[in-house]
Amino acid sequence: MMELMLSANNITKEYGSKQVAVAALNAVSFDVEKGMFLSIMGPSGSGKTTLLNILSTIDSATSGQVDLDGTDISKIKSKDLAVFRRDTLGFVFQDFNLLDNMTIQDNIALPLALNKVKVNVINEKVSALAETLGLSEQLSKYPYQISGGQKQRAATARALIANPKIIFADEPTGALDTKASGELLHCFSNLNHQYGTTIVMVTHDVYAASFSDKVMFLQDGKIYTDMYKPKNRDTFYQNILNTLAVMGGARQ
């Protein structure tokens, strides 16, 4: 049996009062195995980002349970949540969230620096990740001096620097052009296959989703269907496109 990294059971999220409650998510249940690359797709308003925020401890569910690496995240005390996030989770967002007054090297190193890791250890880790993500020549530069694709790869390196057990990515290619998107997605795929990094990514982009092992489709706060990647990625791309066309929300 495969080990589970994440298990969501009957996740419901409601907004508003009990009299006029609106359900953004309605009893969503699924599992993510360790080392899986999962994409979550669906039309706007289907609940994708709400679900990602709950899974990644940014938000909490109205009801239901999320287990992350065997830990029920609803039982984590507020004072312990920052440590849990630091040790377990990595985040990659659409808008990079890099600090403009710090070099790329310092941006990547920040999580370890805050954790008071020794400088020589930090430098070794930054160097290794920069080489993996094609950033070795950019480390002394500032965010405003590099391209959008390089910024996103730097954000990915920062997310990986503390060896998280799972990466949550929210529309990571949304602000990138086609070339930069492709480069980032190949990096994600390499990280997933070479290091066994578990990735959960929300995306509107069919091309981005075709890099994953599995796609789960949401509609109106419920799981519409899911599909695993066949051997041929072009076939997977077409299958995803066809499903979204039926649902009414595809972007190539």
N, C-alpha and C positions, 0 to 999 in steps of 0.2 A: 504493500500500500504506500502511496505517496504521502509525504508529510504535508500538513496544511500550514501555510503562513497566515492565512486570514480566513475567518468564517463569519459570515453575516447571517443572522437568523431573524426573520420577520421584522426587518427594519422599517419603521414607519416614522414619518416626519410630518407634523401638522403645524400650520401657522394660523394665528387668529385665536379667538375664544372658542370654547366648546360649542357655543350656539352657532357660530359661523366658521368653524374650522375648515381649512383647506389642506388637503393631503398632498404634499410634494412627493412623498414616497409612501407606498402602500404595501406593507408586508413583503419586502424584498429579501430573498434568501439566496445565497450562493457561497461557494468556497473558492479560494485561490491557493493552489499548491505552491510549495516552495520552489523557486526558480521559474515560475510562470511569468509570461509577459501578457497581461490582460488589457484589452482596450474596452472602454465603455462608450457606447455611441447611442444616438437617438436624436430626434428633432429638438429644437429649442424648447425649453420648458418641460422636458421629459423627466428631469430630476437628476441629471448626470453630476453636476457640480455639487448639488446638495448631498448626494451619496458620497462623493469623494471627500467632502468636508467632514462628514460623519466618520468615515473609515479612518481618516487621518487625524482624528481628535480635534480638529478645528471647530467642529460643531458637535452637538449631541442629538441623539435620536429621541423622539417622543416616546417610543417603545421599541422593544427588540434588543438584541445583543450583538456586539461585535467582539470577537476574540482575535487578537493580534499576537501571533507567535505564542499562543496558549494563555494570553492574558486578556481578561475581560476588561476592556478599556473604560467601561462605565464605573468600575470599582477602583480606578486609580485616583488617589487623593490629589487635590489641586496642587499641593506643594511638591508632589512627585511627578507631575505631568511633564514639566520641562525636561527632567532627566530622562524620562521614558522616550520623549520625542528625540532628544539628542542621541540616545543610545540605539534606538530602534528604527527611526523614520528618516527618510530623506525627501525633500520637497523640490520640485522644479515647476516654476510658474511661467505663464506666458510673457510676463513683463520683466523677466530676468531677476529683478530685485538685487542687483549689484550695487555696492557703495561707490559712488563716483570719486570720492577722495582717497580711495585705496587702489593700489595696483591689482592686476589680475591675480598675481601670486598671493597677495594679502587677502583678497576676497575669498579665494579658494581655501586658504589656511584658516580663516576666521573661526569656524567651529572648533578646531583643535586648539587655537590660541586661547579662546575663551575657556577651554577646558584645561588650560595650563599644561599642555603637552610640551615636551622638550623640543627646542628649536630644531635640532638636527633630525629628529623623527618627523617633525612637520615638513621640513624641506625635502626629505626623502619621499614622503607620501605625495606632496605636491608635484614633485618632478616626475614621479611614476605616472600619476593621473594625467598630467599635462601631455606626456608622451602618448599615452593611450588615446587621448581626445584631440590630439593635434594642436596643442596650445603651447608647446615648448618655446616658440619664438615670440609669444605674446605676454609672457609672465611679467615683464617689467613695464608693460603698458597700462594705461588707465582705461576704464570702460568706454569713454568717449573716443578713444583712439582705435577701437576695433569694431568689426562688423557685427550685425545682429546675430548671425550664426555663431560667431566666436563667443559673443556674450552668453548665448544660451548654453554653449558647451562649457563655458566657465561656471555657469550656474549649476550645470550637471556635475562638474568636478567638485564643486563645493558641497553638493548634496551627497556625494559619494565618499568624501574625505574621511568621515568618521565610521566608515564601513557599516552603513545602515542595513537592516535586514530586509527592508522594503522601500521602494521609491514610489512616491505619488507624484504624478505629472498632470497638470491641468492645462490642456491646450498648448503644449510646449512648442509646437510649430506654428502657432497662430499668427505670430508677428514676423515670420521668416519667409523669404522667397523660396522658390522651388529648390534651388541648388543647396541653400543652407539647410532647408528642411531635410533633404536627402542625406546630407552629411550627419546631421544630428541623429536621424533615425538609424543610420548604420552604426553610429556610436552606441545608441541604446541597444541595438541588436547584439553588437559585439560584447557589451557589458553583460547582457543577459546570458549569452551563450558561454562566454569565457569565464565569468565569475559567478554565474548562477544567481545574479541579482534579480529579485522579484520586483516586477514593475506593474503598477496599475495606472493606466493613462486614460484620461478623458479627452476625446477628440471628435471634431466634426469631419476630419480629413480622412477620406477613404484610403489614400495612399499611406498615410501614417498608420492607420489601423492594420493595414496588410502586413506590417512588420511584426505584429504580435502573434502569440500562439493561439489566442482565443479572443473572440469579440462577443461582448454581451450587449444586447440592444434594449434600451429602456423606452417606454412609451407611456405617457400619463402616469408616471410614478411607479410603474410595474415592469417586470422583465417581460419583454415581448418574445424574444427568442435568444439563443446564443449559437455560436458555431466555432468549431476548431479549424485551425489552418490545415489544409491539405498539403501535399508535398510541393505543389506548384503555387508560388505566391501570386502569379497572374490570375489563376483560377480563384484564389481567395479574394483578391481585389474585386473580381467580377461578382462573386457571391455576395460580398459586402454591399457593393453598389446596388445590386438587384434588391436586396433586403431593404436598404434605405429608401429606394425608389417606391417600394410598396408602402413603406411607413410615411413617406413624404418629407424626407430631410437628408439629402446627400450633397456632399461637396467633394469633388475629385481632387 
